[in-house]
Amino acid sequence: GNVTFSCSEPQIVPITFVSTSQSYLLLPGTPQIDGLSVSFQFRTWNKDGLLLFTQLSENSGSLLVYLRGGRLTLLIQKETENPVEISEGTNLHDGLWHSVNINARRQRITLTLDNNAATASHATTVSRIYSGNSYYFGGCPDNFTDSQCLNPITAFQGCMRLIFIDNQPKDLILVQQGSLGNFSDLHIDLCGIKDRCLPNYCEHGGKCSQSWTTFYCDCNDTGYMGATCHNSIYEQSCEAYRHQGKTSGFFYIDSDGSGPLGPLRVFCNITEDKIWTAVQHNNTGLTRVQGTDPEKPYTMSFNYSSTAEQLEAMINSAEYCEQEAAYHCKKSRLLNTPIPMPFAWWVGRANEKHLYWGGSLPGIQQCACGLEESCLDMRYFCNCDADREEWTNDTGLLAFKDHLPVTQIVITDTNRSNSEAAWKIGPLRCYGDRQFWNAASFNTEASYLHFPTFHAEVSADISFFFKTTAVSGVFLENLGIRDFIRVEISSPKEITFSIDVGNGPTEATVKSPTPLNDNQWHYIRAERNLKQTSLQVDNLPKKVLEAPADGHFRLQLNSQLFVGGTASRQKGFLGCIRSLHLNGQKLDLEERAKMTPGVKPGCPGHCSSYGNLCHNGGKCVEKYNGYFCDCTNSAYEGPFCKEEVSALFEAGTSITYIFQEPYPVTKNASTSSSAIYADAVMSKENIAFSFLTAHTPSLLLYINTYFHDYLAVILSKNGSLQVRYKLSKDGLLIFTIDSGNFANRELHNVKINREGRELVIQVDQVLKLKHNFSEIDFKAIKSLTLGKVTESLSLDPEVSKANAYGFTGCLSSVQYNHIAPLKAALRHPSVAPVTVKGSLTESSCASIMEADVNTVTTIYSSSDPFGKTDEREPLTNAVRSDSAVIGG
């Protein structure tokens, strides 16, 4: 006959424990059975939570199963015995389903995790283990005493299913209907846990983790920061680093900010007005090539340790870019001009083959000499194409941005007799940030610029600089059907960021203690992501509003983006906006302003905001795009006139600056001759310098007049500092600073200021002496000397004694009124009226403070790295020490 089997799986009914304080499920057991058997599956995002509690029958104690730190623990507690504990697993709060099986027979209990019998854990107790009467899953009821339901940890928040007690499946639908057990604050037949990391809203490779209510982003090692790893921790250009006061060095730049491109390591050369950004490749040396022909060409590919997209973004952001291309040849043709079949070429961006060489223009198969009509043989358009037996070269700059960087070079004509070539492709170099000073001026409240819709459904960041005198106005606005985003100055001291993603309007407001409509540049950064809305204004405390956990989150905009005005008829903005970025993308305000009435490209007056960045007498000079610090009349140099100009003096070293004729200090000085001469007869001295020495006595500075008066600054034998005025009417006046030994191999700063009759002397930023002259007539300055006075002057005995030794040590940043004699001697010796005698070596005083200046000497090189000998130029990096190692 036929036999029919009927099999059924237990019905999978998930339940959700919603609350960490109220949720629990009570199920009955089968008491008085020798042993215990319980199994269930759970899923959670929380590291901690009580999974199971039961009071064992026969007064045999209690059993708890709970998560702590993502690890499963089983605990049996008995009054008469030591507790028994078993732990299993790690990271069990990963949101996946995990199964738990607990079996006990007599005194032995076994815990099995995820049905892996091979890793099951066992323990034994002194007395027998009995089944419990009641099993509490997820937590304990509030009205139970501690003796009935113990919960040493927070309640469980998550899902459970497939609960078996004493090998019997428990029908949770019956629990829902009220005919089995009891429960509180549960969702039955539903697993309400959300996977908040799918999709992963952590950007730029951030690692997502979550709890029951929210997700978290780990941004370590990503180069980004913020709640969703949205914001780059790096600046977008070397120009931005310069603006922070950084000096030259290696930096990471992120050209698209919060965009998808990662940061790029570059060298920022912040030493002149043009801030250069350099990216090296894997072969910047001179490379020789032989034995190649069209059948077996020589090919070299360049690796810039970055993606093509990163380099392209950096190049597109710059004002100008270049790469040097050099081809040295001996009977090796380059472009084979004017014949159209070249023997060498280079490959640039987009894998395009280019047949022009450095110094020429794209589309013209020539070298620089062909364009300038200066080739060795006028029949050819490259020097190398003359195919001569002696070495020659074609060298120039590749500067067409759309073709850079050079990614490959191919050479095919070095296989003939006595044929050889050598090539060199320099690093990619760019200067300027096209966006940093990109600005627009809004002249009427009705004027605005409009751009395409701002698409920022999940995350949005807006950053810009502004300056205004208006009391209020909308910086930018973008509307949707219901959603909108708006940034405005709502009052002279308040900036407001308003946004609606369907939950109702949210406003983040930053209040400033001082007015923001002061016509100075101020910075705003507004951001919105799934976790929070934030607003930063200058360096004021950031305003952060947490986003609702389960609200709408997609920002849906459909109108045009209005900048400087509003589509909702609110008051527009009057003033300037510059460097506007939306989600890392740069908006070209200047280009759009050129074709918009009421808006002008650019914004003057940068010095009114940034003039204070020019230090030590540097003058802020306005440019169309930004500003620069003119250090002509400063004893310092560098982009902000903060870098010291200092030099090492030996015993006979002398620098004499002559005031006889009205020479300019620098080639491009605009100071009129009458102004310089007027300085020689002014009744004031503003003198500042720093010095480091170990020698006394010493003559630091000597000023001589046509009337045989003088001012001398010397170090006495005991190391005290003396300022000596010799005046025709008052005679000799001596001011002594004896607060210590100033010849102690430490750097000391001296300031001597005389305005009319009042004299003030400061040493090391401390006011040391004040004096009022009865009458002073110190004018018609003839010369200023640093170090030893070599002229035949009648010096008084003390000055003469100091002058016998001169000065041995380091002098730095010497300033006399608007004259910088030390800087003139080092930077413009052929133009300035300055005479240098003896050995003068440029060096940083601060860097040699620890060195022993007793034996400071100038070491000459017998052969420099380039194989040339020049006895006139001392090595600037020579080791200066009074000790040496001989033979090892």
Secondary structure as GFF3:
##gff-version 3
##sequence-region A 1 888
A	DSSP	beta_strand	15	17	.	.	.	ID=ss1
A	DSSP	beta_strand	24	28	.	.	.	ID=ss2
A	DSSP	beta_strand	36	44	.	.	.	ID=ss3
A	DSSP	beta_strand	49	56	.	.	.	ID=ss4
A	DSSP	beta_strand	62	68	.	.	.	ID=ss5
A	DSSP	beta_strand	71	78	.	.	.	ID=ss6
A	DSSP	beta_strand	81	88	.	.	.	ID=ss7
A	DSSP	beta_strand	98	105	.	.	.	ID=ss8
A	DSSP	beta_strand	108	113	.	.	.	ID=ss9
A	DSSP	three_ten_helix	117	119	.	.	.	ID=ss10
A	DSSP	beta_strand	121	124	.	.	.	ID=ss11
A	DSSP	beta_strand	132	137	.	.	.	ID=ss12
A	DSSP	beta_strand	158	165	.	.	.	ID=ss13
A	DSSP	beta_strand	168	169	.	.	.	ID=ss14
A	DSSP	alpha_helix	172	177	.	.	.	ID=ss15
A	DSSP	beta_strand	182	184	.	.	.	ID=ss16
A	DSSP	beta_strand	186	188	.	.	.	ID=ss17
A	DSSP	beta_strand	207	210	.	.	.	ID=ss18
A	DSSP	beta_strand	215	218	.	.	.	ID=ss19
A	DSSP	beta_strand	224	225	.	.	.	ID=ss20
A	DSSP	beta_strand	231	232	.	.	.	ID=ss21
A	DSSP	alpha_helix	238	243	.	.	.	ID=ss22
A	DSSP	beta_strand	249	253	.	.	.	ID=ss23
A	DSSP	beta_strand	264	269	.	.	.	ID=ss24
A	DSSP	beta_strand	276	279	.	.	.	ID=ss25
A	DSSP	beta_strand	287	289	.	.	.	ID=ss26
A	DSSP	beta_strand	298	301	.	.	.	ID=ss27
A	DSSP	alpha_helix	308	317	.	.	.	ID=ss28
A	DSSP	beta_strand	320	330	.	.	.	ID=ss29
A	DSSP	beta_strand	344	347	.	.	.	ID=ss30
A	DSSP	three_ten_helix	349	351	.	.	.	ID=ss31
A	DSSP	beta_strand	353	354	.	.	.	ID=ss32
A	DSSP	alpha_helix	368	372	.	.	.	ID=ss33
A	DSSP	three_ten_helix	384	386	.	.	.	ID=ss34
A	DSSP	beta_strand	392	398	.	.	.	ID=ss35
A	DSSP	three_ten_helix	401	403	.	.	.	ID=ss36
A	DSSP	beta_strand	408	411	.	.	.	ID=ss37
A	DSSP	beta_strand	420	425	.	.	.	ID=ss38
A	DSSP	beta_strand	428	431	.	.	.	ID=ss39
A	DSSP	beta_strand	439	442	.	.	.	ID=ss40
A	DSSP	beta_strand	449	451	.	.	.	ID=ss41
A	DSSP	beta_strand	460	467	.	.	.	ID=ss42
A	DSSP	beta_strand	473	479	.	.	.	ID=ss43
A	DSSP	beta_strand	484	491	.	.	.	ID=ss44
A	DSSP	beta_strand	494	500	.	.	.	ID=ss45
A	DSSP	beta_strand	506	511	.	.	.	ID=ss46
A	DSSP	beta_strand	522	528	.	.	.	ID=ss47
A	DSSP	beta_strand	532	537	.	.	.	ID=ss48
A	DSSP	beta_strand	543	546	.	.	.	ID=ss49
A	DSSP	beta_strand	561	563	.	.	.	ID=ss50
A	DSSP	beta_strand	575	582	.	.	.	ID=ss51
A	DSSP	beta_strand	585	586	.	.	.	ID=ss52
A	DSSP	alpha_helix	589	593	.	.	.	ID=ss53
A	DSSP	beta_strand	599	601	.	.	.	ID=ss54
A	DSSP	alpha_helix	606	610	.	.	.	ID=ss55
A	DSSP	three_ten_helix	611	613	.	.	.	ID=ss56
A	DSSP	beta_strand	619	622	.	.	.	ID=ss57
A	DSSP	beta_strand	627	630	.	.	.	ID=ss58
A	DSSP	beta_strand	636	637	.	.	.	ID=ss59
A	DSSP	beta_strand	643	644	.	.	.	ID=ss60
A	DSSP	beta_strand	646	649	.	.	.	ID=ss61
A	DSSP	beta_strand	654	658	.	.	.	ID=ss62
A	DSSP	alpha_helix	673	680	.	.	.	ID=ss63
A	DSSP	beta_strand	684	693	.	.	.	ID=ss64
A	DSSP	beta_strand	698	705	.	.	.	ID=ss65
A	DSSP	beta_strand	710	715	.	.	.	ID=ss66
A	DSSP	beta_strand	721	727	.	.	.	ID=ss67
A	DSSP	beta_strand	731	737	.	.	.	ID=ss68
A	DSSP	beta_strand	748	755	.	.	.	ID=ss69
A	DSSP	beta_strand	758	763	.	.	.	ID=ss70
A	DSSP	beta_strand	766	772	.	.	.	ID=ss71
A	DSSP	beta_strand	781	787	.	.	.	ID=ss72
A	DSSP	alpha_helix	797	805	.	.	.	ID=ss73
A	DSSP	beta_strand	809	816	.	.	.	ID=ss74
A	DSSP	alpha_helix	821	827	.	.	.	ID=ss75
A	DSSP	beta_strand	834	837	.	.	.	ID=ss76
A	DSSP	beta_strand	840	842	.	.	.	ID=ss77
A	DSSP	three_ten_helix	853	855	.	.	.	ID=ss78
###
